[in-house]
Amino acid sequence: MKISSSFHKSLKAIPIILFWLLVWEAANFFIESNLIIVSPRETFARLFALAQTADFWRSIGTSMGRIMYGFGLALGAGIIIAAVSARFKLFHQLMLPAINAINAIPIASFTILALMAMQARNLPVFVAFVTVLPIVFYNTHKGIVSTDPLLLEMADVFNVPPWKRIFYIYFKTVAPYVLSAANVGIGFAWKSGIAAELIGIVRGTIGANLHTARIFLQTADLFAWTIAIVLLSYLMEKLFMLVFNRRGVKWK
């Protein structure tokens, strides 16, 4: 049933994808400038050509490793900070202004400040971390405080051990909120991480290739790398959701 449902969803998506490809093709036809936009055919032809080079896959591997590392750190730190904040009000009051400030500061500002304090290769990790951290914190904290108080009272009455409370009560309530944060956060991690690579001109990364494409006005390369980023982000989201869904968790 699940396979059939996924197959039908994929079939429904085909007309939508074709529609936007036609819009893209029409935009290329009317603009008539390959410096501004290239056709889908040129873009995917260039993407196919790039995919046959070792540098393409090395750049993807480097960027993916650093960005997902930053995402993983943010996911772990966000859950821990949210859990402690939900338990201790004073800690929550102390941390909330910092989290709000991190959430409000532009990615470019974080990247430039970080570039002054660390090596360029660490930029994607740091920027992905600070971008995703507030998302995970807000969602996880909301999930914890939304836990049914009657279940917690029952756990107190029957002296349920802390680890069982976490697994049988909090996990069922909080996991969908964490999955929702991760689903959004992966996309933000890729956007911010690639932006950090581009600003810091981090060698051997997707961002560095985008910088090269911009300098030499290689619009086809720019579009091809952008498509690669979208596909990678989508793939990471689906893999993460698959792990949670196998445990019976549905994201909010």
C-alpha positions in Angstrom: 0.0 0.0 0.0 2.8 2.4 0.9 4.7 1.7 -2.3 1.5 2.2 -4.3 0.8 5.5 -2.5 4.3 6.7 -3.2 4.0 5.7 -6.8 0.7 7.6 -7.3 2.2 10.7 -5.7 5.2 10.5 -8.1 2.8 10.2 -11.0 0.9 13.3 -9.9 4.1 15.3 -9.6 5.1 14.7 -13.2 2.6 17.1 -14.8 3.6 19.8 -12.2 7.3 19.3 -13.0 6.5 19.4 -16.8 4.6 22.7 -16.3 7.4 24.4 -14.6 9.9 23.1 -17.1 7.7 24.7 -19.8 7.6 28.0 -17.9 11.4 27.8 -17.6 11.7 27.1 -21.4 9.3 30.0 -22.2 11.3 32.4 -20.0 14.5 31.4 -21.8 12.7 31.9 -25.2 11.5 35.4 -24.4 14.5 36.7 -22.5 16.9 35.6 -25.3 20.1 36.1 -23.3 22.2 33.1 -22.2 24.0 35.3 -19.7 20.8 35.6 -17.7 19.0 32.3 -18.2 19.7 29.1 -20.1 17.2 26.5 -21.2 16.4 23.3 -19.3 18.1 21.2 -22.0 21.3 23.2 -21.7 21.2 23.0 -17.9 20.7 19.3 -17.7 23.2 18.6 -20.5 25.8 20.6 -18.5 24.8 18.8 -15.3 25.3 15.5 -17.0 28.7 16.6 -18.3 29.8 17.8 -14.8 28.6 14.5 -13.3 31.1 12.6 -15.4 34.0 14.4 -13.7 35.7 13.5 -10.4 35.8 17.1 -9.3 32.0 17.3 -9.4 31.6 14.4 -6.9 34.5 15.5 -4.7 32.8 19.0 -4.4 29.5 17.4 -3.6 31.1 15.0 -1.0 32.9 17.9 0.7 30.0 20.2 0.8 27.5 17.5 1.9 29.9 16.2 4.7 30.4 19.7 6.2 26.8 20.9 5.8 25.3 17.7 7.2 27.8 17.8 10.1 26.7 21.3 11.0 23.1 20.2 10.7 23.7 17.2 13.0 25.4 19.3 15.6 22.5 21.8 15.5 19.9 19.0 15.8 21.7 17.5 18.9 22.4 20.8 20.5 18.9 22.2 19.8 17.2 19.1 21.4 19.4 19.3 24.5 19.0 23.1 25.0 15.2 22.8 24.5 15.0 19.9 27.0 16.9 21.7 29.7 14.9 24.9 29.0 11.7 23.1 29.4 12.9 21.7 32.7 14.4 24.9 34.2 12.6 28.2 33.6 15.7 30.3 34.5 17.8 28.5 31.9 15.0 29.1 29.4 14.9 32.9 30.2 18.7 33.0 29.8 18.9 31.1 26.5 15.8 32.6 24.7 17.4 36.0 23.9 20.5 34.3 22.5 18.4 31.9 20.4 16.3 34.8 19.1 19.4 36.9 18.3 20.9 34.0 16.4 17.6 33.6 14.5 17.5 37.3 13.6 21.2 37.8 12.4 21.6 37.5 8.6 23.6 34.6 7.2 26.0 37.0 5.5 26.8 38.7 8.8 27.5 35.4 10.5 29.6 34.2 7.6 31.8 37.4 7.6 32.2 37.4 11.4 33.1 33.7 11.4 35.6 34.2 8.5 37.5 36.5 10.8 37.7 33.9 13.6 38.1 30.5 11.8 39.5 28.8 8.8 37.3 29.0 5.6 36.8 25.2 5.5 34.9 25.4 8.8 32.5 28.0 7.6 29.8 25.7 6.2 29.7 23.7 9.4 29.4 26.8 11.6 26.9 28.6 9.5 24.7 25.5 9.0 24.8 25.0 12.7 23.7 28.5 13.7 21.0 28.6 11.0 19.4 25.3 12.0 19.8 25.6 15.8 16.9 28.1 16.4 14.5 26.0 14.2 15.3 22.8 16.2 15.1 24.6 19.6 11.7 26.3 18.9 10.0 23.1 17.6 11.5 20.8 20.2 10.6 23.1 23.1 7.1 23.4 21.8 6.8 19.7 21.6 8.0 19.2 25.2 5.7 21.7 26.7 2.8 20.2 24.7 3.2 16.9 26.4 0.0 15.7 28.0 0.2 16.7 31.7 -2.1 13.8 32.7 0.4 11.3 31.3 3.1 12.9 33.4 1.0 12.8 36.5 0.3 9.1 35.9 4.0 8.6 35.5 4.6 10.3 38.9 1.9 8.1 40.6 3.4 4.9 39.3 7.0 6.0 39.8 7.9 5.5 36.1 11.8 5.7 35.7 13.1 8.8 33.8 14.3 6.8 30.8 10.9 5.2 30.3 9.2 8.6 30.5 11.5 9.9 27.8 10.9 6.9 25.5 7.2 6.2 26.1 5.9 9.7 26.8 8.1 12.4 25.5 9.4 10.6 22.4 5.9 10.0 21.0 5.0 13.7 21.6 8.2 15.4 20.7 9.4 13.3 17.8 7.0 14.7 15.2 8.1 18.3 16.2 11.7 17.3 15.8 11.0 15.7 12.4 9.2 18.9 11.3 12.2 21.0 12.4 14.6 18.6 10.6 12.5 18.7 7.4 12.7 22.5 7.3 16.2 22.7 8.8 17.9 20.5 6.1 16.8 23.0 3.4 18.1 25.9 5.4 21.3 24.1 6.2 22.0 23.6 2.5 21.1 27.2 1.6 23.2 28.8 4.4 26.1 26.3 4.0 26.4 26.9 0.3 26.2 30.7 0.9 29.0 30.4 3.4 31.1 28.5 0.9 30.4 31.1 -1.8 31.2 34.1 0.5 34.3 32.4 2.0 35.3 30.9 -1.4 36.0 27.6 0.3 38.0 25.5 -2.2 36.8 22.2 -3.5 33.1 22.9 -2.6 29.9 23.5 -4.5 30.0 27.2 -3.3 33.5 27.6 -4.9 32.2 26.2 -8.2 29.3 28.7 -8.1 31.8 31.5 -7.5 33.8 30.4 -10.5 30.6 30.2 -12.6 29.8 33.8 -11.6 33.2 35.1 -12.3 33.5 33.6 -15.8 29.8 34.2 -16.6 29.2 30.4 -17.0 25.4 30.6 -16.6 24.9 26.9 -17.6 27.2 25.8 -14.9 25.5 28.1 -12.4 22.1 26.6 -13.2 23.5 23.0 -13.3 25.1 23.4 -9.8 21.8 24.9 -8.5 19.9 21.9 -9.7 22.4 19.7 -8.0 21.9 21.5 -4.7 18.1 21.2 -5.0 18.3 17.5 -5.7 20.8 16.9 -2.8 18.7 18.9 -0.3 15.6 17.0 -1.4 17.4 13.6 -1.1 18.6 14.4 2.4 15.1 15.4 3.5 13.6 12.2 2.1 16.3 10.0 3.7 15.8 11.7 7.1 12.0 11.4 6.9 12.3 7.7 5.9 14.3 6.9 9.0 11.7 8.5 11.3 8.7 7.1 9.3 10.0 3.6 9.8 9.7 4.1 13.5 6.1 5.2 13.0 6.7 8.9 13.5 4.7 11.4 11.4 6.0 14.9 11.1 3.8 17.9 11.9 
